[in-house]
Amino acid sequence: MLPVSSASASELKLGYVNTQRIFRDAPAAVKAAKKIEQEFSKRDQDLQRLAKQLQSMQEGLEKNAVTMADSERRTKEKELNELSREFQRKQREFREDLNLRQNEENAAIIEKANKAIKQIAESEKFDLILQDVVWVNPRLDVTDKVIKALSEGKDAK
């Protein structure tokens, strides 16, 4: 740590940006979330249908297992296990693809936000703007300015 005299410390202009609020409230983030939801809604519905089919097969097997012939029960159990594996595979792929798309969109949002933060820092003569801190005095929070800049598209250039 470098020693800072009290005169220069009082002149230091600090700011803070809450990145979680940007991901939640910025128009680009809201638009990205809707876009991702549209992209993945069909696959999500397919997974839900498959889960219902799996559940009904399980219930049918449990209900009728006592009255089934051993060969028929084994066949149904094998079908159930295969469907279960397929469901788990599709579910895992869905989560991986969804996470990848969310990370791509978040990277684009944070890039735009960083440009807006830099412009705000330069225009308002900030010495330091922090992100992701444990605690900050609300008077240092410039998140609303960043969200407003993102809304106005000032970051686009």
TIRO-2110 file (N, C-alpha, C; in Angstrom, 1 decimal):
// TIRO-2110
0.8, -1.2, 0.0, N, 1, A
0.0, 0.0, 0.0, CA, 1, A
0.9, 1.2, 0.0, C, 1, A
0.5, 2.2, -0.8, N, 2, A
1.2, 3.5, -0.8, CA, 2, A
0.6, 4.4, 0.2, C, 2, A
1.4, 5.2, 0.9, N, 3, A
0.8, 6.1, 1.8, CA, 3, A
0.2, 7.3, 1.0, C, 3, A
-1.0, 7.7, 1.4, N, 4, A
-1.7, 8.8, 0.8, CA, 4, A
-1.9, 9.9, 1.8, C, 4, A
-1.6, 11.1, 1.4, N, 5, A
-1.8, 12.2, 2.4, CA, 5, A
-3.3, 12.5, 2.4, C, 5, A
-3.7, 13.1, 3.5, N, 6, A
-5.1, 13.4, 3.7, CA, 6, A
-5.6, 14.4, 2.7, C, 6, A
-4.8, 15.3, 2.2, N, 7, A
-5.2, 16.3, 1.3, CA, 7, A
-5.5, 15.6, -0.1, C, 7, A
-4.7, 14.7, -0.5, N, 8, A
-4.9, 14.0, -1.8, CA, 8, A
-6.0, 13.0, -1.7, C, 8, A
-6.2, 12.4, -0.5, N, 9, A
-7.3, 11.4, -0.3, CA, 9, A
-8.6, 12.1, -0.4, C, 9, A
-8.7, 13.3, 0.1, N, 10, A
-10.0, 13.9, 0.0, CA, 10, A
-10.4, 14.4, -1.4, C, 10, A
-9.4, 14.5, -2.2, N, 11, A
-9.7, 14.9, -3.6, CA, 11, A
-9.9, 13.7, -4.5, C, 11, A
-9.7, 12.5, -4.0, N, 12, A
-9.9, 11.2, -4.8, CA, 12, A
-11.4, 11.0, -5.0, C, 12, A
-11.8, 10.9, -6.3, N, 13, A
-13.2, 10.6, -6.6, CA, 13, A
-13.4, 9.2, -6.9, C, 13, A
-14.2, 8.5, -6.1, N, 14, A
-14.5, 7.1, -6.2, CA, 14, A
-15.9, 6.8, -6.7, C, 14, A
-16.0, 5.7, -7.4, N, 15, A
-17.4, 5.2, -7.8, CA, 15, A
-17.5, 3.7, -7.7, C, 15, A
-18.7, 3.2, -7.7, N, 16, A
-18.9, 1.8, -7.6, CA, 16, A
-20.0, 1.4, -8.6, C, 16, A
-19.9, 0.2, -9.3, N, 17, A
-20.9, -0.3, -10.2, CA, 17, A
-21.3, -1.7, -9.8, C, 17, A
-22.6, -1.9, -9.6, N, 18, A
-23.1, -3.2, -9.2, CA, 18, A
-23.4, -4.0, -10.5, C, 18, A
-22.5, -4.9, -10.8, N, 19, A
-22.7, -5.6, -12.1, CA, 19, A
-23.9, -6.5, -12.1, C, 19, A
-24.3, -7.0, -10.9, N, 20, A
-25.6, -7.8, -10.9, CA, 20, A
-26.8, -7.0, -11.3, C, 20, A
-26.8, -5.7, -10.9, N, 21, A
-27.9, -4.9, -11.3, CA, 21, A
-27.9, -4.6, -12.8, C, 21, A
-26.7, -4.5, -13.3, N, 22, A
-26.6, -4.3, -14.8, CA, 22, A
-27.1, -5.5, -15.5, C, 22, A
-26.7, -6.7, -15.1, N, 23, A
-27.2, -7.9, -15.7, CA, 23, A
-28.7, -8.1, -15.6, C, 23, A
-29.3, -7.5, -14.5, N, 24, A
-30.7, -7.7, -14.3, CA, 24, A
-31.5, -6.5, -14.9, C, 24, A
-31.0, -5.3, -14.8, N, 25, A
-31.8, -4.1, -15.2, CA, 25, A
-31.5, -3.4, -16.5, C, 25, A
-30.3, -3.6, -17.0, N, 26, A
-30.0, -2.9, -18.2, CA, 26, A
-30.8, -3.4, -19.4, C, 26, A
-31.3, -2.5, -20.3, N, 27, A
-32.1, -2.9, -21.4, CA, 27, A
-31.5, -4.1, -22.2, C, 27, A
-30.2, -4.0, -22.4, N, 28, A
-29.5, -5.0, -23.2, CA, 28, A
-29.6, -6.4, -22.5, C, 28, A
-29.6, -6.4, -21.2, N, 29, A
-29.6, -7.6, -20.4, CA, 29, A
-31.1, -8.2, -20.5, C, 29, A
-32.0, -7.3, -20.4, N, 30, A
-33.4, -7.8, -20.4, CA, 30, A
-33.7, -8.4, -21.8, C, 30, A
-33.2, -7.7, -22.9, N, 31, A
-33.4, -8.1, -24.2, CA, 31, A
-32.7, -9.5, -24.5, C, 31, A
-31.5, -9.6, -23.9, N, 32, A
-30.8, -10.9, -24.1, CA, 32, A
-31.5, -12.0, -23.4, C, 32, A
-32.0, -11.7, -22.2, N, 33, A
-32.7, -12.8, -21.5, CA, 33, A
-34.0, -13.3, -22.2, C, 33, A
-34.7, -12.3, -22.8, N, 34, A
-35.9, -12.7, -23.6, CA, 34, A
-35.4, -13.5, -24.9, C, 34, A
-34.4, -13.1, -25.5, N, 35, A
-33.8, -13.8, -26.7, CA, 35, A
-33.5, -15.2, -26.3, C, 35, A
-32.8, -15.4, -25.2, N, 36, A
-32.3, -16.7, -24.8, CA, 36, A
-33.5, -17.6, -24.5, C, 36, A
-34.5, -16.9, -23.8, N, 37, A
-35.7, -17.7, -23.4, CA, 37, A
-36.4, -18.2, -24.7, C, 37, A
-36.5, -17.4, -25.7, N, 38, A
-37.1, -17.8, -27.0, CA, 38, A
-36.3, -18.9, -27.7, C, 38, A
-35.0, -18.7, -27.6, N, 39, A
-34.1, -19.7, -28.3, CA, 39, A
-34.3, -21.1, -27.6, C, 39, A
-34.5, -21.1, -26.3, N, 40, A
-34.5, -22.4, -25.6, CA, 40, A
-35.8, -22.9, -25.2, C, 40, A
-36.9, -22.2, -25.5, N, 41, A
-38.2, -22.6, -25.0, CA, 41, A
-38.7, -23.9, -25.6, C, 41, A
-38.4, -24.1, -26.9, N, 42, A
-38.9, -25.4, -27.5, CA, 42, A
-38.1, -26.6, -26.9, C, 42, A
-36.8, -26.4, -26.7, N, 43, A
-36.1, -27.5, -26.1, CA, 43, A
-36.5, -27.8, -24.6, C, 43, A
-36.9, -26.7, -23.9, N, 44, A
-37.3, -26.8, -22.6, CA, 44, A
-38.7, -27.6, -22.5, C, 44, A
-39.6, -27.2, -23.5, N, 45, A
-40.9, -27.9, -23.5, CA, 45, A
-40.7, -29.4, -23.9, C, 45, A
-39.8, -29.7, -24.8, N, 46, A
-39.5, -31.1, -25.2, CA, 46, A
-39.0, -31.8, -23.9, C, 46, A
-38.1, -31.2, -23.2, N, 47, A
-37.6, -31.9, -21.9, CA, 47, A
-38.7, -32.1, -21.0, C, 47, A
-39.6, -31.1, -20.8, N, 48, A
-40.8, -31.3, -19.9, CA, 48, A
-41.7, -32.5, -20.3, C, 48, A
-41.9, -32.5, -21.7, N, 49, A
-42.7, -33.7, -22.2, CA, 49, A
-42.0, -35.0, -21.9, C, 49, A
-40.7, -35.0, -22.1, N, 50, A
-40.0, -36.3, -21.9, CA, 50, A
-40.0, -36.6, -20.4, C, 50, A
-39.9, -35.7, -19.5, N, 51, A
-40.0, -35.9, -18.1, CA, 51, A
-41.4, -36.5, -17.7, C, 51, A
-42.4, -36.0, -18.3, N, 52, A
-43.8, -36.5, -18.0, CA, 52, A
-43.9, -37.9, -18.6, C, 52, A
-43.4, -38.2, -19.7, N, 53, A
-43.4, -39.5, -20.3, CA, 53, A
-42.7, -40.5, -19.4, C, 53, A
-41.5, -40.1, -18.9, N, 54, A
-40.7, -40.9, -18.0, CA, 54, A
-41.5, -41.2, -16.8, C, 54, A
-42.1, -40.2, -16.2, N, 55, A
-42.9, -40.3, -15.0, CA, 55, A
-44.0, -41.3, -15.2, C, 55, A
-44.7, -41.1, -16.3, N, 56, A
-45.9, -42.0, -16.5, CA, 56, A
-45.4, -43.5, -16.7, C, 56, A
-44.3, -43.6, -17.4, N, 57, A
-43.8, -45.0, -17.6, CA, 57, A
-43.4, -45.6, -16.3, C, 57, A
-42.8, -44.8, -15.4, N, 58, A
-42.4, -45.3, -14.1, CA, 58, A
-43.6, -45.7, -13.3, C, 58, A
-44.6, -44.8, -13.3, N, 59, A
-45.9, -45.1, -12.5, CA, 59, A
-46.6, -46.3, -13.1, C, 59, A
-46.6, -46.5, -14.4, N, 60, A
-47.2, -47.7, -15.0, CA, 60, A
-46.5, -48.9, -14.7, C, 60, A
-45.2, -48.9, -14.6, N, 61, A
-44.4, -50.0, -14.3, CA, 61, A
-44.6, -50.4, -12.8, C, 61, A
-44.6, -49.4, -12.0, N, 62, A
-44.8, -49.7, -10.5, CA, 62, A
-46.2, -50.3, -10.3, C, 62, A
-47.2, -49.7, -11.0, N, 63, A
-48.6, -50.1, -10.8, CA, 63, A
-48.8, -51.6, -11.3, C, 63, A
-48.2, -51.9, -12.5, N, 64, A
-48.5, -53.2, -13.1, CA, 64, A
-47.4, -54.2, -13.0, C, 64, A
-46.3, -53.9, -12.2, N, 65, A
-45.2, -54.8, -12.1, CA, 65, A
-45.6, -56.2, -11.6, C, 65, A
-46.5, -56.2, -10.6, N, 66, A
-46.9, -57.4, -10.0, CA, 66, A
-47.6, -58.4, -10.9, C, 66, A
-48.4, -57.8, -11.8, N, 67, A
-49.2, -58.6, -12.7, CA, 67, A
-48.5, -58.9, -14.1, C, 67, A
-47.4, -58.3, -14.3, N, 68, A
-46.7, -58.5, -15.6, CA, 68, A
-45.9, -59.8, -15.5, C, 68, A
-45.6, -60.4, -16.7, N, 69, A
-44.7, -61.5, -16.8, CA, 69, A
-43.3, -61.0, -16.6, C, 69, A
-42.4, -61.8, -16.1, N, 70, A
-41.0, -61.4, -15.9, CA, 70, A
-40.4, -60.7, -17.1, C, 70, A
-40.6, -61.4, -18.3, N, 71, A
-39.9, -60.9, -19.5, CA, 71, A
-40.5, -59.5, -19.9, C, 71, A
-41.8, -59.4, -19.7, N, 72, A
-42.4, -58.1, -20.1, CA, 72, A
-42.0, -57.0, -19.1, C, 72, A
-41.9, -57.3, -17.8, N, 73, A
-41.4, -56.4, -16.8, CA, 73, A
-40.0, -55.9, -17.1, C, 73, A
-39.1, -56.9, -17.4, N, 74, A
-37.7, -56.6, -17.8, CA, 74, A
-37.6, -55.7, -19.0, C, 74, A
-38.4, -56.0, -20.0, N, 75, A
-38.5, -55.1, -21.2, CA, 75, A
-38.9, -53.7, -20.9, C, 75, A
-39.9, -53.6, -20.0, N, 76, A
-40.4, -52.2, -19.6, CA, 76, A
-39.4, -51.5, -18.8, C, 76, A
-38.7, -52.2, -17.9, N, 77, A
-37.6, -51.6, -17.1, CA, 77, A
-36.5, -51.2, -18.0, C, 77, A
-36.1, -52.0, -19.0, N, 78, A
-35.1, -51.6, -19.9, CA, 78, A
-35.5, -50.3, -20.7, C, 78, A
-36.7, -50.3, -21.2, N, 79, A
-37.2, -49.1, -21.9, CA, 79, A
-37.1, -47.9, -21.0, C, 79, A
-37.6, -48.1, -19.7, N, 80, A
-37.5, -47.0, -18.8, CA, 80, A
-36.1, -46.5, -18.5, C, 80, A
-35.2, -47.4, -18.4, N, 81, A
-33.8, -47.0, -18.1, CA, 81, A
-33.2, -46.3, -19.3, C, 81, A
-33.5, -46.7, -20.5, N, 82, A
-33.0, -46.1, -21.8, CA, 82, A
-33.6, -44.7, -21.9, C, 82, A
-34.9, -44.6, -21.6, N, 83, A
-35.5, -43.2, -21.7, CA, 83, A
-35.0, -42.3, -20.6, C, 83, A
-34.7, -42.9, -19.4, N, 84, A
-34.1, -42.1, -18.4, CA, 84, A
-32.7, -41.6, -18.7, C, 84, A
-31.9, -42.4, -19.3, N, 85, A
-30.6, -42.0, -19.8, CA, 85, A
-30.7, -40.9, -20.9, C, 85, A
-31.6, -41.1, -21.8, N, 86, A
-31.8, -40.1, -22.9, CA, 86, A
-32.2, -38.8, -22.3, C, 86, A
-33.1, -38.8, -21.3, N, 87, A
-33.6, -37.6, -20.7, CA, 87, A
-32.4, -36.9, -19.9, C, 87, A
-31.6, -37.7, -19.2, N, 88, A
-30.5, -37.1, -18.5, CA, 88, A
-29.5, -36.5, -19.4, C, 88, A
-29.2, -37.1, -20.5, N, 89, A
-28.3, -36.6, -21.5, CA, 89, A
-28.8, -35.3, -22.1, C, 89, A
-30.1, -35.3, -22.5, N, 90, A
-30.7, -34.1, -23.1, CA, 90, A
-30.7, -33.0, -22.1, C, 90, A
-31.0, -33.3, -20.9, N, 91, A
-31.1, -32.3, -19.9, CA, 91, A
-29.7, -31.7, -19.6, C, 91, A
-28.7, -32.5, -19.6, N, 92, A
-27.3, -32.0, -19.4, CA, 92, A
-26.9, -31.1, -20.6, C, 92, A
-27.2, -31.6, -21.8, N, 93, A
-26.8, -30.8, -23.0, CA, 93, A
-27.6, -29.5, -23.0, C, 93, A
-28.8, -29.5, -22.6, N, 94, A
-29.6, -28.3, -22.5, CA, 94, A
-29.0, -27.3, -21.6, C, 94, A
-28.6, -27.7, -20.4, N, 95, A
-28.0, -26.9, -19.4, CA, 95, A
-26.7, -26.3, -19.9, C, 95, A
-25.9, -27.2, -20.5, N, 96, A
-24.6, -26.7, -21.0, CA, 96, A
-24.7, -25.7, -22.1, C, 96, A
-25.7, -25.9, -23.1, N, 97, A
-25.9, -24.9, -24.1, CA, 97, A
-26.5, -23.6, -23.6, C, 97, A
-27.4, -23.7, -22.6, N, 98, A
-28.0, -22.6, -22.0, CA, 98, A
-26.9, -21.7, -21.3, C, 98, A
-26.1, -22.4, -20.5, N, 99, A
-25.0, -21.7, -19.8, CA, 99, A
-24.0, -21.0, -20.8, C, 99, A
-23.7, -21.7, -21.9, N, 100, A
-22.8, -21.1, -22.9, CA, 100, A
-23.4, -19.9, -23.5, C, 100, A
-24.7, -19.9, -23.9, N, 101, A
-25.4, -18.8, -24.5, CA, 101, A
-25.5, -17.6, -23.5, C, 101, A
-25.8, -17.9, -22.2, N, 102, A
-25.9, -16.9, -21.2, CA, 102, A
-24.5, -16.2, -21.0, C, 102, A
-23.5, -17.0, -21.0, N, 103, A
-22.1, -16.5, -20.9, CA, 103, A
-21.8, -15.6, -22.0, C, 103, A
-22.1, -16.0, -23.3, N, 104, A
-21.9, -15.2, -24.4, CA, 104, A
-22.6, -13.8, -24.3, C, 104, A
-23.9, -13.9, -24.0, N, 105, A
-24.6, -12.6, -23.8, CA, 105, A
-24.1, -11.7, -22.7, C, 105, A
-23.7, -12.4, -21.6, N, 106, A
-23.2, -11.6, -20.5, CA, 106, A
-21.9, -10.9, -20.8, C, 106, A
-21.0, -11.6, -21.6, N, 107, A
-19.8, -11.0, -22.0, CA, 107, A
-20.0, -9.8, -22.9, C, 107, A
-21.0, -9.8, -23.8, N, 108, A
-21.3, -8.7, -24.6, CA, 108, A
-21.8, -7.5, -23.8, C, 108, A
-22.7, -7.9, -22.8, N, 109, A
-23.2, -6.8, -21.9, CA, 109, A
-22.1, -6.2, -21.1, C, 109, A
-21.3, -7.0, -20.5, N, 110, A
-20.2, -6.4, -19.7, CA, 110, A
-19.2, -5.6, -20.5, C, 110, A
-19.0, -6.0, -21.8, N, 111, A
-18.1, -5.2, -22.6, CA, 111, A
-18.8, -3.8, -22.9, C, 111, A
-20.0, -3.8, -23.2, N, 112, A
-20.7, -2.5, -23.4, CA, 112, A
-20.7, -1.7, -22.1, C, 112, A
-21.0, -2.4, -21.0, N, 113, A
-21.0, -1.7, -19.7, CA, 113, A
-19.6, -1.1, -19.3, C, 113, A
-18.6, -1.8, -19.6, N, 114, A
-17.2, -1.3, -19.4, CA, 114, A
-16.9, -0.1, -20.2, C, 114, A
-17.4, 0.0, -21.4, N, 115, A
-17.2, 1.2, -22.3, CA, 115, A
-18.0, 2.3, -21.7, C, 115, A
-19.2, 2.1, -21.2, N, 116, A
-20.0, 3.1, -20.6, CA, 116, A
-19.4, 3.6, -19.3, C, 116, A
-18.8, 2.7, -18.5, N, 117, A
-18.2, 3.1, -17.3, CA, 117, A
-17.0, 3.9, -17.5, C, 117, A
-16.2, 3.6, -18.5, N, 118, A
-15.0, 4.3, -18.9, CA, 118, A
-15.4, 5.8, -19.3, C, 118, A
-16.5, 5.9, -20.1, N, 119, A
-16.9, 7.2, -20.6, CA, 119, A
-17.4, 8.0, -19.4, C, 119, A
-18.1, 7.4, -18.5, N, 120, A
-18.6, 8.1, -17.3, CA, 120, A
-17.4, 8.6, -16.4, C, 120, A
-16.4, 7.7, -16.3, N, 121, A
-15.2, 8.0, -15.5, CA, 121, A
-14.5, 9.2, -16.1, C, 121, A
-14.3, 9.2, -17.4, N, 122, A
-13.6, 10.2, -18.0, CA, 122, A
-14.4, 11.6, -18.0, C, 122, A
-15.7, 11.5, -18.3, N, 123, A
-16.5, 12.7, -18.4, CA, 123, A
-16.7, 13.3, -17.0, C, 123, A
-16.8, 12.5, -16.0, N, 124, A
-17.1, 13.0, -14.6, CA, 124, A
-15.8, 13.0, -13.7, C, 124, A
-14.7, 12.8, -14.3, N, 125, A
-13.4, 12.9, -13.7, CA, 125, A
-13.3, 12.0, -12.4, C, 125, A
-13.7, 10.7, -12.6, N, 126, A
-13.5, 9.7, -11.5, CA, 126, A
-12.0, 9.3, -11.5, C, 126, A
-11.5, 9.0, -10.3, N, 127, A
-10.1, 8.5, -10.2, CA, 127, A
-10.2, 7.0, -10.2, C, 127, A
-11.3, 6.4, -9.7, N, 128, A
-11.4, 5.0, -9.5, CA, 128, A
-12.8, 4.6, -9.5, C, 128, A
-13.2, 3.5, -10.3, N, 129, A
-14.5, 3.0, -10.2, CA, 129, A
-14.4, 1.5, -10.0, C, 129, A
-15.0, 0.9, -9.0, N, 130, A
-14.9, -0.5, -8.6, CA, 130, A
-16.1, -1.2, -9.0, C, 130, A
-15.9, -2.5, -9.1, N, 131, A
-17.0, -3.5, -9.3, CA, 131, A
-16.9, -4.6, -8.3, C, 131, A
-18.0, -5.2, -7.9, N, 132, A
-18.0, -6.4, -7.1, CA, 132, A
-17.2, -6.2, -5.8, C, 132, A
-17.7, -5.4, -4.9, N, 133, A
-17.1, -5.2, -3.6, CA, 133, A
-18.0, -5.8, -2.5, C, 133, A
-17.5, -6.0, -1.4, N, 134, A
-18.2, -6.5, -0.3, CA, 134, A
-19.3, -5.5, 0.2, C, 134, A
-18.9, -4.3, 0.4, N, 135, A
-19.8, -3.2, 0.9, CA, 135, A
-19.3, -1.9, 0.3, C, 135, A
-20.3, -1.1, 0.0, N, 136, A
-20.0, 0.3, -0.5, CA, 136, A
-21.0, 1.2, 0.0, C, 136, A
-20.6, 2.5, 0.3, N, 137, A
-21.5, 3.5, 0.6, CA, 137, A
-22.4, 3.8, -0.6, C, 137, A
-23.7, 3.8, -0.4, N, 138, A
-24.6, 4.1, -1.6, CA, 138, A
-24.3, 5.4, -2.4, C, 138, A
-23.7, 6.4, -1.7, N, 139, A
-23.5, 7.6, -2.4, CA, 139, A
-22.4, 7.4, -3.5, C, 139, A
-21.6, 6.4, -3.4, N, 140, A
-20.6, 6.1, -4.4, CA, 140, A
-21.1, 5.3, -5.6, C, 140, A
-22.3, 4.8, -5.5, N, 141, A
-22.9, 3.9, -6.5, CA, 141, A
-23.2, 4.7, -7.8, C, 141, A
-22.6, 4.3, -8.9, N, 142, A
-22.9, 5.0, -10.2, CA, 142, A
-23.6, 4.0, -11.2, C, 142, A
-24.1, 2.9, -10.6, N, 143, A
-24.8, 1.9, -11.5, CA, 143, A
-25.9, 2.5, -12.3, C, 143, A
-26.7, 3.4, -11.7, N, 144, A
-27.9, 4.0, -12.4, CA, 144, A
-27.4, 4.8, -13.6, C, 144, A
-26.2, 5.5, -13.5, N, 145, A
-25.7, 6.2, -14.6, CA, 145, A
-25.3, 5.3, -15.7, C, 145, A
-24.7, 4.1, -15.3, N, 146, A
-24.2, 3.2, -16.3, CA, 146, A
-25.4, 2.6, -17.1, C, 146, A
-26.5, 2.2, -16.3, N, 147, A
-27.7, 1.6, -16.9, CA, 147, A
-28.3, 2.7, -17.8, C, 147, A
-28.3, 3.9, -17.4, N, 148, A
-28.9, 5.0, -18.2, CA, 148, A
-28.1, 5.2, -19.5, C, 148, A
-26.8, 5.1, -19.4, N, 149, A
-25.9, 5.2, -20.6, CA, 149, A
-26.1, 4.0, -21.5, C, 149, A
-26.3, 2.9, -21.0, N, 150, A
-26.6, 1.7, -21.8, CA, 150, A
-28.0, 1.8, -22.5, C, 150, A
-28.9, 2.4, -21.8, N, 151, A
-30.3, 2.6, -22.3, CA, 151, A
-30.2, 3.6, -23.5, C, 151, A
-29.4, 4.6, -23.3, N, 152, A
-29.3, 5.6, -24.4, CA, 152, A
-28.4, 5.2, -25.5, C, 152, A
-27.7, 4.1, -25.3, N, 153, A
-26.8, 3.6, -26.4, CA, 153, A
-25.5, 4.4, -26.5, C, 153, A
-25.1, 5.1, -25.5, N, 154, A
-23.9, 5.9, -25.5, CA, 154, A
-22.6, 5.0, -25.6, C, 154, A
-22.8, 3.7, -25.1, N, 155, A
-21.7, 2.8, -25.1, CA, 155, A
-21.4, 2.1, -26.5, C, 155, A
-22.3, 2.3, -27.4, N, 156, A
-22.3, 1.6, -28.7, CA, 156, A
-21.1, 1.9, -29.6, C, 156, A
-20.5, 3.1, -29.4, N, 157, A
-19.4, 3.4, -30.3, CA, 157, A
-18.0, 3.0, -29.7, C, 157, A
END
